[in-house]
């Protein structure tokens, strides 16, 4: 079972490339479920005391599921783009005449990067400074182990090791890997556009389904209250309906914030 993420843990992720999580940020991300849940509860059973329960439930869901997922998703995208920026800038820098691997690392980390990766590359440059090329592999392995999910980035770092140990005669392989990472970024951005289109489709269809259901309730108002909303049978079917609705919406939240580039489950 996954451990719930605290505000401090969410901030630890968010501040790697962004500002600290504010109350305004929390409110903006929590407002939708805090409105949606009490609304659907009330309009299913028509008891006013379900409204505060729904508000609390929606807020709890936002804090425990939606906000952590959104923060993690945003971090993954920013981190991937920053690695792509490093790859392209390093490739350009190392091609300069007489530029060493350390020169390129120092230049890129000082002027071209930001956030977590900037710190990582500065630490890498500090570790390999003064070491013989053959003894630098462990320093690179720290970077590889941290970003092992980005296989192309790992290949790029492995090519950096080869260049550092054997000299700059293998620049072509480095350039090919940089190009592959560019394609991977383009593919990720394409997937993000597809996700946004699916989000619009999901919201429109959910709104239409909701309006149709409410129209049916209004047309059979007295019968609905007597035979469904305020009856045992109605509560059984209503709870089943809310359970299926929650599962569908929860699945969408998870899939929309899934940044595993090769595992899109829409």
N, C-alpha and C positions, 0 to 999 in steps of 0.2 A: 504494500500500500504506500502510495506516495505521500511524503510529509508535506503539510501545509506550509506555504511560504510566508514568512513574516514581512512586515513593512521594511525592516532593516535589510532583509535578504533581497527584497525587490529593489531597494535603493542601491544595494551593492552591485546588482546587474545593470540597473538603469544608468548609474553614474559612470559606467565604463565609457560611454560615448554620448551621454546626455546629461541634462540637469537633474537634480534631486526631485523625487516624487513629492509634489505639493498637495495640499488639501484640494485645491482647484482641480488638479489632475485626477485625483480620486473621485471627486464629485462628477466630473465630466464622463468618466468611464463607468461609474456606477449608476448614473441616472436612468439609463435605458432599462436594465433589469428591475430597478427599484420602482419603475412606473409600470412596466409590462406585467410583472407577476401579480401585483394586487388588482390590476385591471381585469386580467383573465380569470382570476379567482372570483372576484365580485360578479362579473358578468356570467359566470357559470352557475353560481349558487345563490346570488343576490342576498348575501348577508354582509352587513357593513363591517362586522368585526373581523372579517377576512382581510380587509384592506390593510390594517397595521401589520398583520401577520405576513401578508404578501410583500410589503415594503421592507420589513426586516429580512425576509427570505431572499428578496432580490438583492439587497445590499450585501448580505452574507455571500451569496453566489458570486457577486462581482468581486468581492475582496479575496475570496478563496480560489476562484477559477478564472474569471474573465481578465482581471487586471494582471495577475501573474503571467497568464498566457500571452497577453498583448505585450507586456514588457519583455518577455523572453523572445517573442517573435521579432519585435523591433530590434532588439540587441543582435539577434542572429543576422538580420539583414544588414545592419550597420557594420557589423564585424566582417561580413563577407565582402562588402564594398571596400572596406578599409584594406583588407588583404589584397584585393584586386588593385587598389591604388599603389600599395607597396610593390607588388609584382611588376607593374608597368614602370614605375619610377626607378626601381632598382635595376631593371633591365636596361633602361636608358643610361643610367649613371655608370654601370659597369662597362658599357661599351666605350666610354671615353678612354682615350689613349693614356696609358700609364696609371689608370685608376685601379686600385686594388679592391678586393671584396670589402675590406674594412673601410676604405674611403667611401664606397658606395653606401654601405650601411650607415655610416655616420652622417653623410649628406641627407639621405632620405629620412632618417629618423629625426633629424634636427629641423628640417624645413618642409617636408611633404606629408607627414603623418600626424594623427591626433589620437587621443584616447588610449585605450588599453594596448593596442598594437604598437603605438609609438614607444610606450614603456618597454614592451617586450623586445623590440628591435634595439633600443638603447642598451638594454641589459645584455643582449646578444653581442653587440659591438664591444661592450666593456669586458665581457668574458673572454672573447677571442683576442683582444688587444694584448700583445706581448707573448702570446702562445705560438709555438711552432704549428704550421698547418696540420701536421699529423695529429696534434693533440686537441684540435678544436671540435672534433666530431660530437663530443658529449654536450657541448654548448648548443649546437644545432639541434640535437635530439630533444632538448627541453622544449624547443619551439615546435618540433614535429609532434611530440606527445600531447601538447596543449591543443593543437588544431588538427588532430588525427581524422576528424570527420570530413574535413575538406581535403579530399585525396589529391586533387590537382595542386593545391598549395603545398602539400607534403612532398609531392614530386618536385616542385620548384625548389624547395629547401634542400632536397637531396641533390639536385643539380648544383645548387650553391656550394654544397660540401665538395662536390667533384671539382668545381672551379677553384675552390680555395686550396685544395690539396694538390691538384694536378696542373693548375694554371688555366688561362683563359682560352684554351683551344676548343672548348666545348660550349661555346656561346650559342650555337645554333639550337641545341637541345633546350637551353634555357628560354630562348625566344619562342620556340614551339609550345612550350608549357605555358608561357605567358599568354600566348594566343588562345590556347585551350581554356584558360581561366576566363578570358574575355568572353568566349562563347558560353561558358557556364553562367556568367553574370547575365548575359543577354537572355539565356533560357530562364533564369530565375525571375528576371523582370517580366518576361512573357507570362510566366505562371502567376505572377502577382496581378497582372492585368486581367487574367482569366478569373482569379479569385474575386477581384472587384466587380466584374460582370456578374458572377454568381451571387455575390452579396446583394446586388441590386435586384436580381431575379428572385432571390429568397425573400427580401423585404416586400417586394410588390406582391408576390404570391401569398405571403403570410397575411398581408393587409387585406387582400381580396377574400381570402378564406375567412378571416375574422369578420369582415363586413357582411358576408353572406350568412354566416352563422347568426350574427346579431339580427339581421333582417328576418330570418326564420323565427327567432325568438319573439320579436315584436309582433309578428303576424299571428302568433299563437300564444300570446302573453299569459293569459289566465291559465290555459291548459299547461303551459310550460312550468309555471310556478307551482301549480297544484300537483301535477303528475311527474315532474322531473326535478326541478331545482330544490324543492322542499320535501322530497320523498326519499325513502331508503334506496329504492332502485335507482333514482336519479343520482344520488350521492355515489353509489357504486360505479355507475357508468361515467359520471363526471370525474371521479378520481382516476379511473382507467384512461379517460381521454386526456386529462392533465398529465398523467404519467407518460403517455406516448408523445404528447407535445413537448414536454420537458426533454425527453430522450432525443427527439429530433433536433431541437434547438441546441442542446448541449453538444451533440455530435457535430453540428455545424460550427459551433464556436471552436471546438478542438481542431477540426479540419481547416478552418479558415486561418488559424494561427499556427498551422503545421509548416515549418520551414525546411523540412527534409526535402531537398530538391528532387529526389528520385522517388518519393513516397507520397504522391498526391492521391488522396482517397475520396475525392468528390464523387 
